[in-house]
Amino acid sequence: VLFRSFITREVVASVIEEKKKNLELGFRFFIWAMKNKRLRSRASHSLIVDMLVGDNCSGKSGHLDGFELYWRIFDEVRKRVGPMDSAALAVLISAYWKIKNAEKAVETFGKMREFDCTPDLYVYNIILHVVVKKDVILLALALYNMMLKSNCRPNCSTFNILIHGLCKSGKTQDALHLFDEMRDLGLLPNKTTY
């Protein structure tokens, strides 16, 4: 416990940066660290995504060895310590999207329940972004409803993603309805919203 109090999100990112060449250690440390909300950061998330996709982020399959290794480590850790936090799977969704594999990103999101892992706002926003970019607005709206039913409160980014998708698909009235819903929740629109 004393050891954990000295670890910060900056230390986590630094350790992951040092372990870029040793995927197994980097992945294990990241999965362990994600059990603690105060250790999460965009920097460590991005580092792990980069490690997963390797140097070939423009390829169709990316660095599958990294994905397979991460899944194996994730499963081992989960079996030993129990339910995992959604942050440990969010990196997979992001990495699959980075290599343009939306199907695997959605599949990973779907596996969360199987792993006793509850999506948080960050994960919902990632998957909403993926399905909106793939022009599957009905799935995005279904995910949004799922999010609301699970008592996960949307934020401005959630609405921006959905409003953009609705406008892009010609559903401006639905976009305006969501805009009103956003304001009803006390969320103020930002530049992206407009």
PyMOL CGO cylinders between C-alpha atoms (Angstrom):
from pymol import cmd
from pymol.cgo import CYLINDER

trace = [
    CYLINDER, 0.00, 0.00, 0.00, 2.84, 2.39, 0.84, 0.3, 1, 1, 1, 1, 1, 1,
    CYLINDER, 2.84, 2.39, 0.84, 4.46, 1.56, -2.52, 0.3, 1, 1, 1, 1, 1, 1,
    CYLINDER, 4.46, 1.56, -2.52, 1.26, 2.48, -4.38, 0.3, 1, 1, 1, 1, 1, 1,
    CYLINDER, 1.26, 2.48, -4.38, 1.13, 5.93, -2.76, 0.3, 1, 1, 1, 1, 1, 1,
    CYLINDER, 1.13, 5.93, -2.76, 4.40, 6.87, -4.48, 0.3, 1, 1, 1, 1, 1, 1,
    CYLINDER, 4.40, 6.87, -4.48, 3.25, 5.83, -7.92, 0.3, 1, 1, 1, 1, 1, 1,
    CYLINDER, 3.25, 5.83, -7.92, 1.68, 8.58, -10.00, 0.3, 1, 1, 1, 1, 1, 1,
    CYLINDER, 1.68, 8.58, -10.00, 0.22, 8.65, -13.50, 0.3, 1, 1, 1, 1, 1, 1,
    CYLINDER, 0.22, 8.65, -13.50, 3.47, 10.24, -14.66, 0.3, 1, 1, 1, 1, 1, 1,
    CYLINDER, 3.47, 10.24, -14.66, 5.46, 7.33, -13.19, 0.3, 1, 1, 1, 1, 1, 1,
    CYLINDER, 5.46, 7.33, -13.19, 3.13, 4.85, -14.94, 0.3, 1, 1, 1, 1, 1, 1,
    CYLINDER, 3.13, 4.85, -14.94, 3.66, 6.58, -18.30, 0.3, 1, 1, 1, 1, 1, 1,
    CYLINDER, 3.66, 6.58, -18.30, 7.42, 6.70, -17.70, 0.3, 1, 1, 1, 1, 1, 1,
    CYLINDER, 7.42, 6.70, -17.70, 7.64, 2.98, -16.88, 0.3, 1, 1, 1, 1, 1, 1,
    CYLINDER, 7.64, 2.98, -16.88, 5.56, 2.10, -19.96, 0.3, 1, 1, 1, 1, 1, 1,
    CYLINDER, 5.56, 2.10, -19.96, 7.80, 4.33, -22.09, 0.3, 1, 1, 1, 1, 1, 1,
    CYLINDER, 7.80, 4.33, -22.09, 10.83, 2.42, -20.77, 0.3, 1, 1, 1, 1, 1, 1,
    CYLINDER, 10.83, 2.42, -20.77, 9.20, -0.93, -21.51, 0.3, 1, 1, 1, 1, 1, 1,
    CYLINDER, 9.20, -0.93, -21.51, 8.29, -0.17, -25.14, 0.3, 1, 1, 1, 1, 1, 1,
    CYLINDER, 8.29, -0.17, -25.14, 10.68, -2.87, -26.33, 0.3, 1, 1, 1, 1, 1, 1,
    CYLINDER, 10.68, -2.87, -26.33, 9.40, -5.39, -23.77, 0.3, 1, 1, 1, 1, 1, 1,
    CYLINDER, 9.40, -5.39, -23.77, 5.72, -5.62, -24.66, 0.3, 1, 1, 1, 1, 1, 1,
    CYLINDER, 5.72, -5.62, -24.66, 4.93, -8.24, -22.04, 0.3, 1, 1, 1, 1, 1, 1,
    CYLINDER, 4.93, -8.24, -22.04, 6.25, -6.21, -19.10, 0.3, 1, 1, 1, 1, 1, 1,
    CYLINDER, 6.25, -6.21, -19.10, 4.73, -2.99, -20.43, 0.3, 1, 1, 1, 1, 1, 1,
    CYLINDER, 4.73, -2.99, -20.43, 1.31, -4.60, -20.90, 0.3, 1, 1, 1, 1, 1, 1,
    CYLINDER, 1.31, -4.60, -20.90, 1.37, -6.31, -17.48, 0.3, 1, 1, 1, 1, 1, 1,
    CYLINDER, 1.37, -6.31, -17.48, 2.32, -3.08, -15.71, 0.3, 1, 1, 1, 1, 1, 1,
    CYLINDER, 2.32, -3.08, -15.71, -0.36, -1.11, -17.57, 0.3, 1, 1, 1, 1, 1, 1,
    CYLINDER, -0.36, -1.11, -17.57, -3.11, -3.65, -16.80, 0.3, 1, 1, 1, 1, 1, 1,
    CYLINDER, -3.11, -3.65, -16.80, -2.07, -3.66, -13.13, 0.3, 1, 1, 1, 1, 1, 1,
    CYLINDER, -2.07, -3.66, -13.13, -1.99, 0.16, -12.98, 0.3, 1, 1, 1, 1, 1, 1,
    CYLINDER, -1.99, 0.16, -12.98, -5.43, 0.54, -14.59, 0.3, 1, 1, 1, 1, 1, 1,
    CYLINDER, -5.43, 0.54, -14.59, -7.02, -1.06, -11.52, 0.3, 1, 1, 1, 1, 1, 1,
    CYLINDER, -7.02, -1.06, -11.52, -6.37, 2.29, -9.81, 0.3, 1, 1, 1, 1, 1, 1,
    CYLINDER, -6.37, 2.29, -9.81, -8.28, 5.24, -11.32, 0.3, 1, 1, 1, 1, 1, 1,
    CYLINDER, -8.28, 5.24, -11.32, -5.76, 7.84, -10.15, 0.3, 1, 1, 1, 1, 1, 1,
    CYLINDER, -5.76, 7.84, -10.15, -3.02, 6.17, -12.22, 0.3, 1, 1, 1, 1, 1, 1,
    CYLINDER, -3.02, 6.17, -12.22, -4.80, 6.55, -15.55, 0.3, 1, 1, 1, 1, 1, 1,
    CYLINDER, -4.80, 6.55, -15.55, -3.71, 9.06, -18.13, 0.3, 1, 1, 1, 1, 1, 1,
    CYLINDER, -3.71, 9.06, -18.13, -4.06, 9.80, -21.80, 0.3, 1, 1, 1, 1, 1, 1,
    CYLINDER, -4.06, 9.80, -21.80, -0.27, 9.44, -22.09, 0.3, 1, 1, 1, 1, 1, 1,
    CYLINDER, -0.27, 9.44, -22.09, -0.16, 5.84, -20.83, 0.3, 1, 1, 1, 1, 1, 1,
    CYLINDER, -0.16, 5.84, -20.83, -3.24, 4.97, -22.94, 0.3, 1, 1, 1, 1, 1, 1,
    CYLINDER, -3.24, 4.97, -22.94, -1.54, 6.36, -26.07, 0.3, 1, 1, 1, 1, 1, 1,
    CYLINDER, -1.54, 6.36, -26.07, 1.74, 4.58, -25.33, 0.3, 1, 1, 1, 1, 1, 1,
    CYLINDER, 1.74, 4.58, -25.33, 0.00, 1.21, -25.03, 0.3, 1, 1, 1, 1, 1, 1,
    CYLINDER, 0.00, 1.21, -25.03, -2.01, 1.83, -28.21, 0.3, 1, 1, 1, 1, 1, 1,
    CYLINDER, -2.01, 1.83, -28.21, 1.25, 2.57, -30.03, 0.3, 1, 1, 1, 1, 1, 1,
    CYLINDER, 1.25, 2.57, -30.03, 2.81, -0.60, -28.61, 0.3, 1, 1, 1, 1, 1, 1,
    CYLINDER, 2.81, -0.60, -28.61, -0.19, -2.65, -29.77, 0.3, 1, 1, 1, 1, 1, 1,
    CYLINDER, -0.19, -2.65, -29.77, -0.14, -1.42, -33.33, 0.3, 1, 1, 1, 1, 1, 1,
    CYLINDER, -0.14, -1.42, -33.33, 3.65, -1.39, -33.63, 0.3, 1, 1, 1, 1, 1, 1,
    CYLINDER, 3.65, -1.39, -33.63, 5.25, 0.42, -36.55, 0.3, 1, 1, 1, 1, 1, 1,
    CYLINDER, 5.25, 0.42, -36.55, 2.58, -0.76, -38.96, 0.3, 1, 1, 1, 1, 1, 1,
    CYLINDER, 2.58, -0.76, -38.96, -0.46, 1.31, -37.98, 0.3, 1, 1, 1, 1, 1, 1,
    CYLINDER, -0.46, 1.31, -37.98, -1.40, 1.78, -41.64, 0.3, 1, 1, 1, 1, 1, 1,
    CYLINDER, -1.40, 1.78, -41.64, -1.47, -1.97, -42.32, 0.3, 1, 1, 1, 1, 1, 1,
    CYLINDER, -1.47, -1.97, -42.32, -4.70, -3.96, -42.45, 0.3, 1, 1, 1, 1, 1, 1,
    CYLINDER, -4.70, -3.96, -42.45, -3.81, -6.28, -39.61, 0.3, 1, 1, 1, 1, 1, 1,
    CYLINDER, -3.81, -6.28, -39.61, -1.43, -4.10, -37.60, 0.3, 1, 1, 1, 1, 1, 1,
    CYLINDER, -1.43, -4.10, -37.60, 0.85, -5.80, -35.11, 0.3, 1, 1, 1, 1, 1, 1,
    CYLINDER, 0.85, -5.80, -35.11, -1.31, -8.82, -34.32, 0.3, 1, 1, 1, 1, 1, 1,
    CYLINDER, -1.31, -8.82, -34.32, 1.37, -10.33, -32.12, 0.3, 1, 1, 1, 1, 1, 1,
    CYLINDER, 1.37, -10.33, -32.12, 0.96, -7.33, -29.82, 0.3, 1, 1, 1, 1, 1, 1,
    CYLINDER, 0.96, -7.33, -29.82, -2.81, -7.76, -29.75, 0.3, 1, 1, 1, 1, 1, 1,
    CYLINDER, -2.81, -7.76, -29.75, -2.57, -11.50, -29.11, 0.3, 1, 1, 1, 1, 1, 1,
    CYLINDER, -2.57, -11.50, -29.11, -0.02, -10.95, -26.34, 0.3, 1, 1, 1, 1, 1, 1,
    CYLINDER, -0.02, -10.95, -26.34, -2.16, -8.26, -24.70, 0.3, 1, 1, 1, 1, 1, 1,
    CYLINDER, -2.16, -8.26, -24.70, -5.27, -10.49, -24.78, 0.3, 1, 1, 1, 1, 1, 1,
    CYLINDER, -5.27, -10.49, -24.78, -3.28, -13.37, -23.25, 0.3, 1, 1, 1, 1, 1, 1,
    CYLINDER, -3.28, -13.37, -23.25, -1.88, -11.18, -20.46, 0.3, 1, 1, 1, 1, 1, 1,
    CYLINDER, -1.88, -11.18, -20.46, -5.26, -9.57, -19.86, 0.3, 1, 1, 1, 1, 1, 1,
    CYLINDER, -5.26, -9.57, -19.86, -6.89, -12.99, -19.45, 0.3, 1, 1, 1, 1, 1, 1,
    CYLINDER, -6.89, -12.99, -19.45, -4.11, -14.24, -17.12, 0.3, 1, 1, 1, 1, 1, 1,
    CYLINDER, -4.11, -14.24, -17.12, -4.34, -11.18, -14.88, 0.3, 1, 1, 1, 1, 1, 1,
    CYLINDER, -4.34, -11.18, -14.88, -8.14, -11.27, -14.88, 0.3, 1, 1, 1, 1, 1, 1,
    CYLINDER, -8.14, -11.27, -14.88, -8.16, -14.91, -13.77, 0.3, 1, 1, 1, 1, 1, 1,
    CYLINDER, -8.16, -14.91, -13.77, -5.80, -14.10, -10.89, 0.3, 1, 1, 1, 1, 1, 1,
    CYLINDER, -5.80, -14.10, -10.89, -7.20, -10.80, -9.62, 0.3, 1, 1, 1, 1, 1, 1,
    CYLINDER, -7.20, -10.80, -9.62, -10.84, -10.87, -10.73, 0.3, 1, 1, 1, 1, 1, 1,
    CYLINDER, -10.84, -10.87, -10.73, -12.87, -8.29, -12.64, 0.3, 1, 1, 1, 1, 1, 1,
    CYLINDER, -12.87, -8.29, -12.64, -10.85, -5.77, -14.61, 0.3, 1, 1, 1, 1, 1, 1,
    CYLINDER, -10.85, -5.77, -14.61, -11.48, -2.10, -15.15, 0.3, 1, 1, 1, 1, 1, 1,
    CYLINDER, -11.48, -2.10, -15.15, -12.70, -0.91, -18.53, 0.3, 1, 1, 1, 1, 1, 1,
    CYLINDER, -12.70, -0.91, -18.53, -9.52, 1.16, -19.01, 0.3, 1, 1, 1, 1, 1, 1,
    CYLINDER, -9.52, 1.16, -19.01, -7.62, -2.09, -19.58, 0.3, 1, 1, 1, 1, 1, 1,
    CYLINDER, -7.62, -2.09, -19.58, -9.85, -2.85, -22.59, 0.3, 1, 1, 1, 1, 1, 1,
    CYLINDER, -9.85, -2.85, -22.59, -10.22, 0.74, -23.83, 0.3, 1, 1, 1, 1, 1, 1,
    CYLINDER, -10.22, 0.74, -23.83, -6.69, 0.58, -25.24, 0.3, 1, 1, 1, 1, 1, 1,
    CYLINDER, -6.69, 0.58, -25.24, -7.63, -2.42, -27.38, 0.3, 1, 1, 1, 1, 1, 1,
    CYLINDER, -7.63, -2.42, -27.38, -10.68, -0.62, -28.79, 0.3, 1, 1, 1, 1, 1, 1,
    CYLINDER, -10.68, -0.62, -28.79, -8.53, 2.42, -29.58, 0.3, 1, 1, 1, 1, 1, 1,
    CYLINDER, -8.53, 2.42, -29.58, -5.75, 0.32, -31.12, 0.3, 1, 1, 1, 1, 1, 1,
    CYLINDER, -5.75, 0.32, -31.12, -8.11, -1.68, -33.31, 0.3, 1, 1, 1, 1, 1, 1,
    CYLINDER, -8.11, -1.68, -33.31, -9.62, 1.59, -34.52, 0.3, 1, 1, 1, 1, 1, 1,
    CYLINDER, -9.62, 1.59, -34.52, -6.16, 3.02, -35.17, 0.3, 1, 1, 1, 1, 1, 1,
    CYLINDER, -6.16, 3.02, -35.17, -5.52, 0.18, -37.64, 0.3, 1, 1, 1, 1, 1, 1,
    CYLINDER, -5.52, 0.18, -37.64, -9.01, 0.75, -39.10, 0.3, 1, 1, 1, 1, 1, 1,
    CYLINDER, -9.01, 0.75, -39.10, -10.43, -2.51, -37.77, 0.3, 1, 1, 1, 1, 1, 1,
    CYLINDER, -10.43, -2.51, -37.77, -13.81, -1.26, -36.52, 0.3, 1, 1, 1, 1, 1, 1,
    CYLINDER, -13.81, -1.26, -36.52, -15.20, -4.79, -36.35, 0.3, 1, 1, 1, 1, 1, 1,
    CYLINDER, -15.20, -4.79, -36.35, -12.56, -5.86, -33.81, 0.3, 1, 1, 1, 1, 1, 1,
    CYLINDER, -12.56, -5.86, -33.81, -13.10, -2.64, -31.85, 0.3, 1, 1, 1, 1, 1, 1,
    CYLINDER, -13.10, -2.64, -31.85, -16.84, -3.33, -31.59, 0.3, 1, 1, 1, 1, 1, 1,
    CYLINDER, -16.84, -3.33, -31.59, -16.18, -7.00, -30.83, 0.3, 1, 1, 1, 1, 1, 1,
    CYLINDER, -16.18, -7.00, -30.83, -13.85, -5.99, -27.98, 0.3, 1, 1, 1, 1, 1, 1,
    CYLINDER, -13.85, -5.99, -27.98, -16.51, -3.67, -26.58, 0.3, 1, 1, 1, 1, 1, 1,
    CYLINDER, -16.51, -3.67, -26.58, -18.99, -6.55, -26.78, 0.3, 1, 1, 1, 1, 1, 1,
    CYLINDER, -18.99, -6.55, -26.78, -16.65, -8.83, -24.80, 0.3, 1, 1, 1, 1, 1, 1,
    CYLINDER, -16.65, -8.83, -24.80, -16.59, -6.46, -21.84, 0.3, 1, 1, 1, 1, 1, 1,
    CYLINDER, -16.59, -6.46, -21.84, -19.62, -8.07, -20.21, 0.3, 1, 1, 1, 1, 1, 1,
    CYLINDER, -19.62, -8.07, -20.21, -18.05, -11.51, -20.67, 0.3, 1, 1, 1, 1, 1, 1,
    CYLINDER, -18.05, -11.51, -20.67, -15.06, -10.24, -18.67, 0.3, 1, 1, 1, 1, 1, 1,
    CYLINDER, -15.06, -10.24, -18.67, -17.26, -8.72, -15.95, 0.3, 1, 1, 1, 1, 1, 1,
    CYLINDER, -17.26, -8.72, -15.95, -16.04, -5.32, -17.07, 0.3, 1, 1, 1, 1, 1, 1,
    CYLINDER, -16.04, -5.32, -17.07, -18.37, -2.31, -17.01, 0.3, 1, 1, 1, 1, 1, 1,
    CYLINDER, -18.37, -2.31, -17.01, -17.78, 0.36, -19.67, 0.3, 1, 1, 1, 1, 1, 1,
    CYLINDER, -17.78, 0.36, -19.67, -17.24, 3.86, -18.34, 0.3, 1, 1, 1, 1, 1, 1,
    CYLINDER, -17.24, 3.86, -18.34, -17.82, 7.20, -20.06, 0.3, 1, 1, 1, 1, 1, 1,
    CYLINDER, -17.82, 7.20, -20.06, -14.40, 7.14, -21.72, 0.3, 1, 1, 1, 1, 1, 1,
    CYLINDER, -14.40, 7.14, -21.72, -15.00, 3.69, -23.25, 0.3, 1, 1, 1, 1, 1, 1,
    CYLINDER, -15.00, 3.69, -23.25, -18.49, 4.64, -24.42, 0.3, 1, 1, 1, 1, 1, 1,
    CYLINDER, -18.49, 4.64, -24.42, -17.10, 7.75, -26.11, 0.3, 1, 1, 1, 1, 1, 1,
    CYLINDER, -17.10, 7.75, -26.11, -14.39, 5.72, -27.84, 0.3, 1, 1, 1, 1, 1, 1,
    CYLINDER, -14.39, 5.72, -27.84, -16.83, 3.15, -29.21, 0.3, 1, 1, 1, 1, 1, 1,
    CYLINDER, -16.83, 3.15, -29.21, -19.35, 5.84, -30.17, 0.3, 1, 1, 1, 1, 1, 1,
    CYLINDER, -19.35, 5.84, -30.17, -16.59, 7.59, -32.13, 0.3, 1, 1, 1, 1, 1, 1,
    CYLINDER, -16.59, 7.59, -32.13, -15.74, 4.33, -33.93, 0.3, 1, 1, 1, 1, 1, 1,
    CYLINDER, -15.74, 4.33, -33.93, -19.29, 3.49, -34.99, 0.3, 1, 1, 1, 1, 1, 1,
    CYLINDER, -19.29, 3.49, -34.99, -20.11, 7.08, -36.00, 0.3, 1, 1, 1, 1, 1, 1,
    CYLINDER, -20.11, 7.08, -36.00, -16.95, 7.21, -38.16, 0.3, 1, 1, 1, 1, 1, 1,
    CYLINDER, -16.95, 7.21, -38.16, -18.09, 3.96, -39.80, 0.3, 1, 1, 1, 1, 1, 1,
    CYLINDER, -18.09, 3.96, -39.80, -21.50, 5.61, -40.49, 0.3, 1, 1, 1, 1, 1, 1,
    CYLINDER, -21.50, 5.61, -40.49, -23.45, 3.15, -38.33, 0.3, 1, 1, 1, 1, 1, 1,
    CYLINDER, -23.45, 3.15, -38.33, -25.54, 5.80, -36.62, 0.3, 1, 1, 1, 1, 1, 1,
    CYLINDER, -25.54, 5.80, -36.62, -28.30, 3.41, -35.52, 0.3, 1, 1, 1, 1, 1, 1,
    CYLINDER, -28.30, 3.41, -35.52, -25.72, 1.34, -33.61, 0.3, 1, 1, 1, 1, 1, 1,
    CYLINDER, -25.72, 1.34, -33.61, -24.34, 4.55, -32.11, 0.3, 1, 1, 1, 1, 1, 1,
    CYLINDER, -24.34, 4.55, -32.11, -27.81, 5.52, -30.88, 0.3, 1, 1, 1, 1, 1, 1,
    CYLINDER, -27.81, 5.52, -30.88, -28.36, 2.02, -29.48, 0.3, 1, 1, 1, 1, 1, 1,
    CYLINDER, -28.36, 2.02, -29.48, -25.04, 2.28, -27.63, 0.3, 1, 1, 1, 1, 1, 1,
    CYLINDER, -25.04, 2.28, -27.63, -26.05, 5.71, -26.34, 0.3, 1, 1, 1, 1, 1, 1,
    CYLINDER, -26.05, 5.71, -26.34, -29.30, 4.24, -24.97, 0.3, 1, 1, 1, 1, 1, 1,
    CYLINDER, -29.30, 4.24, -24.97, -27.33, 1.37, -23.42, 0.3, 1, 1, 1, 1, 1, 1,
    CYLINDER, -27.33, 1.37, -23.42, -25.06, 3.95, -21.82, 0.3, 1, 1, 1, 1, 1, 1,
    CYLINDER, -25.06, 3.95, -21.82, -28.02, 5.81, -20.32, 0.3, 1, 1, 1, 1, 1, 1,
    CYLINDER, -28.02, 5.81, -20.32, -29.61, 2.58, -19.03, 0.3, 1, 1, 1, 1, 1, 1,
    CYLINDER, -29.61, 2.58, -19.03, -26.38, 1.71, -17.25, 0.3, 1, 1, 1, 1, 1, 1,
    CYLINDER, -26.38, 1.71, -17.25, -26.47, 5.10, -15.48, 0.3, 1, 1, 1, 1, 1, 1,
    CYLINDER, -26.47, 5.10, -15.48, -23.38, 6.34, -17.27, 0.3, 1, 1, 1, 1, 1, 1,
    CYLINDER, -23.38, 6.34, -17.27, -23.90, 10.10, -17.63, 0.3, 1, 1, 1, 1, 1, 1,
    CYLINDER, -23.90, 10.10, -17.63, -22.92, 11.47, -21.05, 0.3, 1, 1, 1, 1, 1, 1,
    CYLINDER, -22.92, 11.47, -21.05, -20.65, 14.49, -21.36, 0.3, 1, 1, 1, 1, 1, 1,
    CYLINDER, -20.65, 14.49, -21.36, -20.17, 17.17, -23.99, 0.3, 1, 1, 1, 1, 1, 1,
    CYLINDER, -20.17, 17.17, -23.99, -17.92, 14.88, -26.05, 0.3, 1, 1, 1, 1, 1, 1,
    CYLINDER, -17.92, 14.88, -26.05, -20.63, 12.20, -26.13, 0.3, 1, 1, 1, 1, 1, 1,
    CYLINDER, -20.63, 12.20, -26.13, -23.12, 14.65, -27.57, 0.3, 1, 1, 1, 1, 1, 1,
    CYLINDER, -23.12, 14.65, -27.57, -20.59, 16.11, -30.02, 0.3, 1, 1, 1, 1, 1, 1,
    CYLINDER, -20.59, 16.11, -30.02, -19.87, 12.63, -31.41, 0.3, 1, 1, 1, 1, 1, 1,
    CYLINDER, -19.87, 12.63, -31.41, -23.57, 11.80, -31.80, 0.3, 1, 1, 1, 1, 1, 1,
    CYLINDER, -23.57, 11.80, -31.80, -24.63, 15.20, -33.16, 0.3, 1, 1, 1, 1, 1, 1,
    CYLINDER, -24.63, 15.20, -33.16, -21.84, 15.02, -35.75, 0.3, 1, 1, 1, 1, 1, 1,
    CYLINDER, -21.84, 15.02, -35.75, -22.95, 11.54, -36.80, 0.3, 1, 1, 1, 1, 1, 1,
    CYLINDER, -22.95, 11.54, -36.80, -26.60, 12.53, -37.05, 0.3, 1, 1, 1, 1, 1, 1,
    CYLINDER, -26.60, 12.53, -37.05, -25.81, 15.62, -39.13, 0.3, 1, 1, 1, 1, 1, 1,
    CYLINDER, -25.81, 15.62, -39.13, -23.48, 13.63, -41.38, 0.3, 1, 1, 1, 1, 1, 1,
    CYLINDER, -23.48, 13.63, -41.38, -26.24, 11.11, -42.03, 0.3, 1, 1, 1, 1, 1, 1,
    CYLINDER, -26.24, 11.11, -42.03, -28.81, 13.81, -42.79, 0.3, 1, 1, 1, 1, 1, 1,
    CYLINDER, -28.81, 13.81, -42.79, -30.76, 13.47, -39.55, 0.3, 1, 1, 1, 1, 1, 1,
    CYLINDER, -30.76, 13.47, -39.55, -30.62, 17.13, -38.52, 0.3, 1, 1, 1, 1, 1, 1,
    CYLINDER, -30.62, 17.13, -38.52, -33.90, 17.04, -36.58, 0.3, 1, 1, 1, 1, 1, 1,
    CYLINDER, -33.90, 17.04, -36.58, -32.56, 14.20, -34.44, 0.3, 1, 1, 1, 1, 1, 1,
    CYLINDER, -32.56, 14.20, -34.44, -29.33, 16.16, -33.98, 0.3, 1, 1, 1, 1, 1, 1,
    CYLINDER, -29.33, 16.16, -33.98, -31.33, 19.18, -32.79, 0.3, 1, 1, 1, 1, 1, 1,
    CYLINDER, -31.33, 19.18, -32.79, -33.25, 16.93, -30.38, 0.3, 1, 1, 1, 1, 1, 1,
    CYLINDER, -33.25, 16.93, -30.38, -29.94, 15.69, -28.93, 0.3, 1, 1, 1, 1, 1, 1,
    CYLINDER, -29.94, 15.69, -28.93, -28.71, 19.27, -28.71, 0.3, 1, 1, 1, 1, 1, 1,
    CYLINDER, -28.71, 19.27, -28.71, -31.77, 20.09, -26.57, 0.3, 1, 1, 1, 1, 1, 1,
    CYLINDER, -31.77, 20.09, -26.57, -31.20, 16.97, -24.46, 0.3, 1, 1, 1, 1, 1, 1,
    CYLINDER, -31.20, 16.97, -24.46, -27.62, 18.08, -23.92, 0.3, 1, 1, 1, 1, 1, 1,
    CYLINDER, -27.62, 18.08, -23.92, -28.73, 21.46, -22.63, 0.3, 1, 1, 1, 1, 1, 1,
    CYLINDER, -28.73, 21.46, -22.63, -31.45, 19.85, -20.48, 0.3, 1, 1, 1, 1, 1, 1,
    CYLINDER, -31.45, 19.85, -20.48, -28.69, 17.90, -18.74, 0.3, 1, 1, 1, 1, 1, 1,
    CYLINDER, -28.69, 17.90, -18.74, -26.92, 21.17, -17.98, 0.3, 1, 1, 1, 1, 1, 1,
    CYLINDER, -26.92, 21.17, -17.98, -24.12, 20.56, -20.46, 0.3, 1, 1, 1, 1, 1, 1,
    CYLINDER, -24.12, 20.56, -20.46, -22.99, 23.62, -22.35, 0.3, 1, 1, 1, 1, 1, 1,
    CYLINDER, -22.99, 23.62, -22.35, -22.16, 23.25, -26.02, 0.3, 1, 1, 1, 1, 1, 1,
    CYLINDER, -22.16, 23.25, -26.02, -18.60, 24.02, -27.09, 0.3, 1, 1, 1, 1, 1, 1,
    CYLINDER, -18.60, 24.02, -27.09, -16.99, 24.99, -30.41, 0.3, 1, 1, 1, 1, 1, 1,
    CYLINDER, -16.99, 24.99, -30.41, -17.09, 21.39, -31.62, 0.3, 1, 1, 1, 1, 1, 1,
    CYLINDER, -17.09, 21.39, -31.62, -20.83, 21.17, -30.97, 0.3, 1, 1, 1, 1, 1, 1,
    CYLINDER, -20.83, 21.17, -30.97, -21.51, 24.05, -33.31, 0.3, 1, 1, 1, 1, 1, 1,
]
cmd.load_cgo(trace, "trace")
